[in-house]
Amino acid sequence: MDIEWLKPGVFVGSILFALIGVVVFWLCFIIIDKITPYDLWGEIVEKQNLALGVVVASMCLGISLIVAAAIH
């Protein structure tokens, strides 16, 4: 049984990279929200725009994959 991931350095590094990934993802979402002509959050939550929700969800998955590949 390999427990290398329980070493403090590996554990702290994993947490640090996860936090960096979340911050980069959130910044990308904010930038995309600012460059679109309308408020993404208001359209999805208040107006229940399902099509825009699917587009934003796919954008989020794409950004997440890019961030994960860059960190990996």
MMTF fields as JSON, N, C-alpha, C and O atoms, coordinates in Angstrom:
{
  "mmtfVersion": "1.0.0",
  "mmtfProducer": "UNKNOWN",
  "numBonds": 287,
  "numAtoms": 288,
  "numGroups": 72,
  "numChains": 1,
  "numModels": 1,
  "chainsPerModel": [1],
  "groupsPerChain": [72],
  "chainIdList": ["A"],
  "bondAtomList": [4, 2, 8, 6, 12, 10, 16, 14, 20, 18, 24, 22, 28, 26, 32, 30, 36, 34, 40, 38, 44, 42, 48, 46, 52, 50, 56, 54, 60, 58, 64, 62, 68, 66, 72, 70, 76, 74, 80, 78, 84, 82, 88, 86, 92, 90, 96, 94, 100, 98, 104, 102, 108, 106, 112, 110, 116, 114, 120, 118, 124, 122, 128, 126, 132, 130, 136, 134, 140, 138, 144, 142, 148, 146, 152, 150, 156, 154, 160, 158, 164, 162, 168, 166, 172, 170, 176, 174, 180, 178, 184, 182, 188, 186, 192, 190, 196, 194, 200, 198, 204, 202, 208, 206, 212, 210, 216, 214, 220, 218, 224, 222, 228, 226, 232, 230, 236, 234, 240, 238, 244, 242, 248, 246, 252, 250, 256, 254, 260, 258, 264, 262, 268, 266, 272, 270, 276, 274, 280, 278, 284, 282],
  "bondOrderList": [1, 1, 1, 1, 1, 1, 1, 1, 1, 1, 1, 1, 1, 1, 1, 1, 1, 1, 1, 1, 1, 1, 1, 1, 1, 1, 1, 1, 1, 1, 1, 1, 1, 1, 1, 1, 1, 1, 1, 1, 1, 1, 1, 1, 1, 1, 1, 1, 1, 1, 1, 1, 1, 1, 1, 1, 1, 1, 1, 1, 1, 1, 1, 1, 1, 1, 1, 1, 1, 1, 1],
  "groupList": [{"groupName": "MET", "atomNameList": ["N", "CA", "C", "O"], "elementList": ["N", "C", "C", "O"], "formalChargeList": [0, 0, 0, 0], "bondAtomList": [1, 0, 2, 1, 3, 2], "bondOrderList": [1, 1, 2], "singleLetterCode": "M", "chemCompType": "L-PEPTIDE LINKING"}, {"groupName": "ASP", "atomNameList": ["N", "CA", "C", "O"], "elementList": ["N", "C", "C", "O"], "formalChargeList": [0, 0, 0, 0], "bondAtomList": [1, 0, 2, 1, 3, 2], "bondOrderList": [1, 1, 2], "singleLetterCode": "D", "chemCompType": "L-PEPTIDE LINKING"}, {"groupName": "ILE", "atomNameList": ["N", "CA", "C", "O"], "elementList": ["N", "C", "C", "O"], "formalChargeList": [0, 0, 0, 0], "bondAtomList": [1, 0, 2, 1, 3, 2], "bondOrderList": [1, 1, 2], "singleLetterCode": "I", "chemCompType": "L-PEPTIDE LINKING"}, {"groupName": "GLU", "atomNameList": ["N", "CA", "C", "O"], "elementList": ["N", "C", "C", "O"], "formalChargeList": [0, 0, 0, 0], "bondAtomList": [1, 0, 2, 1, 3, 2], "bondOrderList": [1, 1, 2], "singleLetterCode": "E", "chemCompType": "L-PEPTIDE LINKING"}, {"groupName": "TRP", "atomNameList": ["N", "CA", "C", "O"], "elementList": ["N", "C", "C", "O"], "formalChargeList": [0, 0, 0, 0], "bondAtomList": [1, 0, 2, 1, 3, 2], "bondOrderList": [1, 1, 2], "singleLetterCode": "W", "chemCompType": "L-PEPTIDE LINKING"}, {"groupName": "LEU", "atomNameList": ["N", "CA", "C", "O"], "elementList": ["N", "C", "C", "O"], "formalChargeList": [0, 0, 0, 0], "bondAtomList": [1, 0, 2, 1, 3, 2], "bondOrderList": [1, 1, 2], "singleLetterCode": "L", "chemCompType": "L-PEPTIDE LINKING"}, {"groupName": "LYS", "atomNameList": ["N", "CA", "C", "O"], "elementList": ["N", "C", "C", "O"], "formalChargeList": [0, 0, 0, 0], "bondAtomList": [1, 0, 2, 1, 3, 2], "bondOrderList": [1, 1, 2], "singleLetterCode": "K", "chemCompType": "L-PEPTIDE LINKING"}, {"groupName": "PRO", "atomNameList": ["N", "CA", "C", "O"], "elementList": ["N", "C", "C", "O"], "formalChargeList": [0, 0, 0, 0], "bondAtomList": [1, 0, 2, 1, 3, 2], "bondOrderList": [1, 1, 2], "singleLetterCode": "P", "chemCompType": "L-PEPTIDE LINKING"}, {"groupName": "GLY", "atomNameList": ["N", "CA", "C", "O"], "elementList": ["N", "C", "C", "O"], "formalChargeList": [0, 0, 0, 0], "bondAtomList": [1, 0, 2, 1, 3, 2], "bondOrderList": [1, 1, 2], "singleLetterCode": "G", "chemCompType": "PEPTIDE LINKING"}, {"groupName": "VAL", "atomNameList": ["N", "CA", "C", "O"], "elementList": ["N", "C", "C", "O"], "formalChargeList": [0, 0, 0, 0], "bondAtomList": [1, 0, 2, 1, 3, 2], "bondOrderList": [1, 1, 2], "singleLetterCode": "V", "chemCompType": "L-PEPTIDE LINKING"}, {"groupName": "PHE", "atomNameList": ["N", "CA", "C", "O"], "elementList": ["N", "C", "C", "O"], "formalChargeList": [0, 0, 0, 0], "bondAtomList": [1, 0, 2, 1, 3, 2], "bondOrderList": [1, 1, 2], "singleLetterCode": "F", "chemCompType": "L-PEPTIDE LINKING"}, {"groupName": "SER", "atomNameList": ["N", "CA", "C", "O"], "elementList": ["N", "C", "C", "O"], "formalChargeList": [0, 0, 0, 0], "bondAtomList": [1, 0, 2, 1, 3, 2], "bondOrderList": [1, 1, 2], "singleLetterCode": "S", "chemCompType": "L-PEPTIDE LINKING"}, {"groupName": "ALA", "atomNameList": ["N", "CA", "C", "O"], "elementList": ["N", "C", "C", "O"], "formalChargeList": [0, 0, 0, 0], "bondAtomList": [1, 0, 2, 1, 3, 2], "bondOrderList": [1, 1, 2], "singleLetterCode": "A", "chemCompType": "L-PEPTIDE LINKING"}, {"groupName": "CYS", "atomNameList": ["N", "CA", "C", "O"], "elementList": ["N", "C", "C", "O"], "formalChargeList": [0, 0, 0, 0], "bondAtomList": [1, 0, 2, 1, 3, 2], "bondOrderList": [1, 1, 2], "singleLetterCode": "C", "chemCompType": "L-PEPTIDE LINKING"}, {"groupName": "THR", "atomNameList": ["N", "CA", "C", "O"], "elementList": ["N", "C", "C", "O"], "formalChargeList": [0, 0, 0, 0], "bondAtomList": [1, 0, 2, 1, 3, 2], "bondOrderList": [1, 1, 2], "singleLetterCode": "T", "chemCompType": "L-PEPTIDE LINKING"}, {"groupName": "TYR", "atomNameList": ["N", "CA", "C", "O"], "elementList": ["N", "C", "C", "O"], "formalChargeList": [0, 0, 0, 0], "bondAtomList": [1, 0, 2, 1, 3, 2], "bondOrderList": [1, 1, 2], "singleLetterCode": "Y", "chemCompType": "L-PEPTIDE LINKING"}, {"groupName": "GLN", "atomNameList": ["N", "CA", "C", "O"], "elementList": ["N", "C", "C", "O"], "formalChargeList": [0, 0, 0, 0], "bondAtomList": [1, 0, 2, 1, 3, 2], "bondOrderList": [1, 1, 2], "singleLetterCode": "Q", "chemCompType": "L-PEPTIDE LINKING"}, {"groupName": "ASN", "atomNameList": ["N", "CA", "C", "O"], "elementList": ["N", "C", "C", "O"], "formalChargeList": [0, 0, 0, 0], "bondAtomList": [1, 0, 2, 1, 3, 2], "bondOrderList": [1, 1, 2], "singleLetterCode": "N", "chemCompType": "L-PEPTIDE LINKING"}, {"groupName": "HIS", "atomNameList": ["N", "CA", "C", "O"], "elementList": ["N", "C", "C", "O"], "formalChargeList": [0, 0, 0, 0], "bondAtomList": [1, 0, 2, 1, 3, 2], "bondOrderList": [1, 1, 2], "singleLetterCode": "H", "chemCompType": "L-PEPTIDE LINKING"}],
  "groupTypeList": [0, 1, 2, 3, 4, 5, 6, 7, 8, 9, 10, 9, 8, 11, 2, 5, 10, 12, 5, 2, 8, 9, 9, 9, 10, 4, 5, 13, 10, 2, 2, 2, 1, 6, 2, 14, 7, 15, 1, 5, 4, 8, 3, 2, 9, 3, 6, 16, 17, 5, 12, 5, 8, 9, 9, 9, 12, 11, 0, 13, 5, 8, 2, 11, 5, 2, 9, 12, 12, 12, 2, 18],
  "groupIdList": [1, 2, 3, 4, 5, 6, 7, 8, 9, 10, 11, 12, 13, 14, 15, 16, 17, 18, 19, 20, 21, 22, 23, 24, 25, 26, 27, 28, 29, 30, 31, 32, 33, 34, 35, 36, 37, 38, 39, 40, 41, 42, 43, 44, 45, 46, 47, 48, 49, 50, 51, 52, 53, 54, 55, 56, 57, 58, 59, 60, 61, 62, 63, 64, 65, 66, 67, 68, 69, 70, 71, 72],
  "secStructList": [7, 7, 7, 4, 4, 4, 1, 2, 2, 2, 2, 2, 2, 2, 2, 2, 2, 2, 2, 2, 2, 2, 2, 2, 2, 2, 2, 2, 2, 2, 2, 2, 2, 2, 2, 1, 1, 1, 7, 2, 2, 0, 0, 0, 0, 0, 1, 7, 7, 2, 2, 2, 2, 2, 2, 2, 2, 2, 2, 2, 2, 2, 2, 2, 2, 2, 2, 2, 2, 2, 2, 7],
  "xCoordList": [0.844, 0.0, 0.885, 1.715, 0.705, 1.532, 0.831, -0.275, 1.478, 0.879, 1.726, 1.829, 2.327, 3.155, 2.35, 2.892, 1.064, 0.247, -0.028, -0.527, 0.289, 0.082, 1.265, 1.184, 2.347, 3.497, 3.113, 2.399, 3.569, 3.134, 3.45, 2.624, 4.612, 4.962, 4.055, 3.644, 3.739, 2.863, 1.446, 0.786, 0.984, -0.37, -0.525, -1.507, 0.435, 0.38, 0.494, -0.191, 1.335, 1.45, 0.148, -0.24, -0.525, -1.807, -2.857, -3.593, -2.921, -3.881, -3.56, -4.467, -2.283, -1.869, -2.236, -2.764, -1.961, -2.301, -3.811, -4.293, -4.565, -6.025, -6.535, -7.423, -5.991, -6.405, -6.028, -6.815, -4.829, -4.415, -5.349, -5.733, -5.707, -6.623, -7.982, -8.557, -8.513, -9.814, -9.746, -10.667, -8.672, -8.518, -8.413, -9.05, -7.625, -7.487, -8.825, -9.201, -9.541, -10.849, -11.808, -12.503, -11.852, -12.769, -12.416, -13.308, -11.131, -10.718, -11.136, -11.588, -10.988, -11.411, -12.92, -13.382, -13.68, -15.129, -15.504, -16.396, -14.84, -15.124, -14.779, -15.527, -13.645, -13.249, -14.272, -14.664, -14.703, -15.693, -17.024, -17.722, -17.382, -18.617, -18.549, -19.558, -17.377, -17.223, -17.236, -17.705, -16.727, -16.657, -17.943, -18.102, -18.857, -20.142, -21.042, -20.907, -21.958, -22.774, -23.85, -24.494, -24.063, -25.082, -24.546, -23.489, -25.275, -24.868, -25.178, -26.345, -24.147, -24.345, -25.119, -26.061, -24.719, -25.348, -26.829, -27.672, -27.143, -28.538, -29.377, -30.525, -28.808, -29.528, -29.806, -30.9, -28.815, -28.968, -29.875, -30.766, -29.65, -30.373, -31.745, -32.743, -31.804, -33.063, -34.014, -35.214, -33.478, -34.331, -34.429, -35.158, -33.703, -33.734, -33.43, -34.123, -32.401, -32.001, -31.195, -29.993, -31.868, -31.256, -30.17, -29.136, -30.397, -29.407, -28.103, -27.021, -28.2, -27.007, -26.336, -25.11, -27.131, -26.57, -25.738, -24.679, -26.207, -25.457, -24.165, -23.123, -24.226, -23.03, -22.008, -20.818, -22.464, -21.556, -20.993, -19.828, -21.792, -21.3, -20.207, -19.208, -20.378, -19.338, -18.087, -16.97, -18.27, -17.124, -16.374, -15.144, -17.108, -16.486, -15.7, -14.6, -16.262, -15.542, -14.276, -13.236, -14.36, -13.175, -12.082, -10.916, -12.445, -11.459, -10.86, -9.654, -11.699, -11.206, -10.218, -9.208, -10.493, -9.559, -8.233, -7.173, -8.293, -7.065, -6.238, -5.023, -6.9, -6.188, -5.593, -4.446, -6.369, -5.869, -4.673, -3.711, -4.724, -3.608, -2.371, -1.246, -2.582, -1.439, -0.789, 0.434, -1.597, -1.05, -0.407, 0.609, -0.989, -0.473, 0.902, 1.518],
  "yCoordList": [-1.181, 0.0, 1.239, 1.421, 2.07, 3.269, 4.452, 4.829, 5.025, 6.16, 7.416, 8.237, 7.554, 8.733, 10.021, 11.059, 9.976, 11.177, 11.689, 12.803, 10.891, 11.334, 12.118, 12.653, 12.187, 12.961, 14.434, 14.905, 15.178, 16.578, 17.449, 18.275, 17.289, 18.109, 17.859, 18.8, 16.607, 16.246, 16.745, 17.266, 16.582, 17.004, 18.522, 19.0, 19.277, 20.741, 21.203, 22.145, 20.567, 20.908, 20.677, 21.486, 19.582, 19.292, 20.338, 20.81, 20.689, 21.708, 23.056, 23.765, 23.408, 24.672, 24.725, 25.733, 23.659, 23.634, 23.651, 24.255, 22.999, 23.042, 24.462, 24.909, 25.173, 26.552, 27.459, 28.317, 27.273, 28.058, 27.781, 28.703, 26.526, 26.169, 26.809, 27.286, 26.83, 27.447, 28.953, 29.529, 29.591, 31.036, 31.369, 32.314, 30.611, 30.852, 30.631, 31.409, 29.584, 29.318, 30.476, 30.931, 30.955, 32.024, 33.321, 34.037, 33.612, 34.801, 34.698, 35.683, 33.52, 33.329, 33.526, 34.123, 33.026, 33.197, 34.669, 35.135, 35.401, 36.825, 37.59, 38.473, 37.25, 37.918, 37.646, 38.566, 36.412, 36.08, 36.756, 37.19, 36.85, 37.536, 39.018, 39.607, 39.626, 41.056, 41.339, 42.396, 40.407, 40.686, 40.323, 40.687, 39.614, 39.337, 40.556, 41.315, 40.754, 41.971, 42.005, 43.039, 40.925, 40.901, 40.144, 39.516, 40.21, 39.58, 38.081, 37.691, 37.249, 35.802, 35.262, 34.486, 35.675, 35.133, 35.515, 34.687, 36.755, 37.197, 36.453, 36.095, 36.223, 35.495, 34.052, 33.534, 33.409, 31.993, 31.819, 30.97, 32.614, 32.405, 33.072, 32.438, 34.34, 35.068, 34.764, 34.585, 34.707, 34.481, 33.016, 32.68, 32.131, 30.684, 30.339, 29.521, 30.96, 30.718, 29.417, 29.407, 28.332, 27.013, 26.881, 26.26, 27.458, 27.362, 28.049, 27.513, 29.213, 29.905, 29.131, 29.125, 28.481, 27.658, 26.513, 26.199, 25.888, 24.792, 25.311, 24.662, 26.477, 27.065, 27.428, 27.156, 28.037, 28.424, 27.182, 27.178, 26.141, 24.9, 24.274, 23.787, 24.28, 23.724, 24.594, 24.081, 25.909, 26.806, 26.518, 26.494, 26.304, 25.996, 24.686, 24.593, 23.688, 22.424, 22.599, 22.024, 23.386, 23.639, 24.354, 23.966, 25.395, 26.115, 25.204, 25.236, 24.393, 23.47, 22.47, 22.168, 21.949, 21.01, 21.67, 21.067, 22.908, 23.634, 23.883, 23.684, 24.322, 24.587, 23.293, 23.278, 22.205, 20.918, 20.43, 19.912, 20.59, 20.15, 21.015, 20.513, 22.307, 23.188, 22.856, 22.9, 22.528, 22.184, 20.812, 20.588, 19.895, 18.53, 18.518, 17.459],
  "zCoordList": [0.0, 0.0, 0.0, 0.891, -0.985, -1.139, -0.468, -0.855, 0.53, 1.236, 1.066, 1.978, -0.103, -0.373, -0.289, 0.093, -0.638, -0.631, 0.769, 0.926, 1.808, 3.188, 3.753, 4.858, 3.009, 3.479, 3.525, 2.64, 4.541, 4.684, 3.475, 3.087, 2.877, 1.723, 0.537, -0.142, 0.285, -0.834, -0.57, -1.469, 0.663, 1.032, 0.908, 0.34, 1.436, 1.364, -0.078, -0.476, -0.862, -2.278, -3.026, -3.869, -2.724, -3.375, -3.017, -3.883, -1.758, -1.319, -1.969, -2.403, -2.039, -2.631, -4.12, -4.591, -4.853, -6.269, -6.475, -7.434, -5.592, -5.696, -5.491, -6.219, -4.518, -4.279, -5.444, -5.842, -5.993, -7.157, -8.339, -9.059, -8.534, -9.621, -9.463, -10.442, -8.245, -7.995, -8.234, -8.812, -7.798, -7.995, -9.481, -9.947, -10.222, -11.664, -12.363, -13.24, -11.984, -12.571, -12.294, -13.203, -11.053, -10.687, -11.44, -11.894, -11.569, -12.322, -13.787, -14.371, -14.382, -15.778, -15.922, -16.894, -14.957, -15.011, -14.896, -15.606, -14.019, -13.857, -15.136, -15.557, -15.751, -17.0, -18.097, -18.815, -18.234, -19.263, -18.958, -19.874, -17.676, -17.298, -17.647, -18.035, -17.515, -17.816, -19.33, -19.752, -20.142, -21.577, -22.319, -23.484, -21.666, -22.302, -22.161, -21.202, -23.105, -23.079, -21.992, -21.815, -21.267, -20.221, -19.013, -19.079, -17.93, -16.679, -16.73, -16.744, -16.758, -16.851, -15.655, -15.814, -14.468, -13.253, -13.201, -12.855, -13.542, -13.538, -14.567, -14.3, -15.732, -16.78, -16.366, -16.593, -15.759, -15.416, -14.197, -14.204, -13.159, -11.9, -11.912, -11.571, -12.299, -12.206, -13.363, -13.154, -14.576, -15.745, -16.143, -17.076, -15.447, -15.694, -17.151, -17.755, -17.708, -19.092, -19.157, -18.894, -19.508, -19.516, -20.587, -20.344, -21.76, -22.833, -22.424, -22.658, -21.826, -21.367, -20.236, -20.13, -19.394, -18.322, -18.865, -18.322, -19.931, -20.551, -21.171, -21.068, -21.814, -22.419, -21.346, -21.505, -20.26, -19.176, -18.487, -18.091, -18.339, -17.735, -18.602, -18.073, -19.909, -20.782, -20.761, -20.834, -20.661, -20.538, -19.229, -19.209, -18.156, -16.865, -16.92, -16.377, -17.57, -17.719, -18.548, -18.226, -19.607, -20.437, -19.67, -19.745, -18.932, -18.127, -17.072, -16.827, -16.449, -15.42, -15.99, -15.354, -17.182, -17.806, -18.15, -17.987, -18.626, -18.954, -17.699, -17.702, -16.617, -15.363, -14.813, -14.365, -14.845, -14.335, -15.147, -14.58, -16.465, -17.304, -17.05, -17.053, -16.832, -16.562, -15.221, -15.093, -14.238, -12.916, -12.938, -12.279, -13.689, -13.711, -14.324, -14.438]
}
